[in-house]
Each structure stands twice: as C-alpha cells, then as structure tokens.
Amino acid sequence: MDPLPRYRFERLVDEALASLPAELAPVLDNVVIRVVDRDPDEPDLLGLYEGVPHTERSGAEGPDVVSIFRLALCDACDDLDELTREVRITVIHELAHAAGIDDDRLHDLGWG
C-alpha cells in the first residue's frame, strides 16, 4: 500500500500500545518506542528491539529502544486493515523481546 503519513502511522502504534497484553505493560517503563522510516541495513525489517531484556537487567542500563519501521510495514501490507494488524503484531513482538521472550515462545503465544 502507499505509505501512510507519519502522524497516521504513529496513531496506529499508539493504538497498538493501548491494546498490549497485560504481561507486557510493565516493560513500557524502560522502553523508548520510535517510528523510523526504514532500517538502513535491513530495509525490509518491520521492527527492531535494542537493549537488555528485562529478565537480564542489572539495574544500571539505560532505556531500551524499539524501532517500528513505517515504510517497510506499509510495503508489506495491502490495505489499512492489514497494516493495523501488522503494526500491532510488530509492536507486541518487539516489546516481548524487551520482556525476555524469545521468538519460539512468541509463536507459541500467537504474538509472532
């Protein structure tokens, strides 16, 4: 689909955050979520978690960063409904990594 304007895309990310599973809500205390057009190294990447999973923190770490890639997500979707679903899945997926949940467990939970 054509790229959604940044303000509309950010609204989708906000809606995804508002609908987080209860297990992931505490992770938000130490995570910065940013919307970026594309990852420069992997232009098709939908999202990226950078940080130390909460299950491995010592307490001295700064905030983690979750990047949600607007143009890659728009490219991957055919319409607004699909984009809305994919943004939610991507936000949950990346925040789950911050919570220390690996890809296999994410798939078991239906979040990946």
RAQUIKA-V922135 format. One record per pair of residues at least 24 apart in sequence whose ideal C-beta (glycine too) atoms are under 6 Angstrom apart, sorted by the first residue. I is the first residue (numbers start at 1). GAP is how many residues later the second one is. Records with the same first field share a line. If there is no record, write none. Layout:
I: GAP / GAP
This chain:
1: 73 / 76 / 77 / 78
3: 68 / 71
4: 70
9: 61
10: 25
12: 72 / 75
13: 55
16: 71 / 72 / 75
24: 71 / 75
27: 27 / 68 / 71 / 72
30: 33
31: 33 / 35 / 67
32: 31 / 33
33: 33
34: 33
35: 33 / 35
36: 31 / 33
37: 33 / 34
38: 31 / 33 / 34
39: 30
44: 28
45: 24
46: 26 / 27 / 44
47: 43 / 47
49: 45 / 48 / 49
53: 47
54: 45 / 46
55: 45
64: 34
66: 28
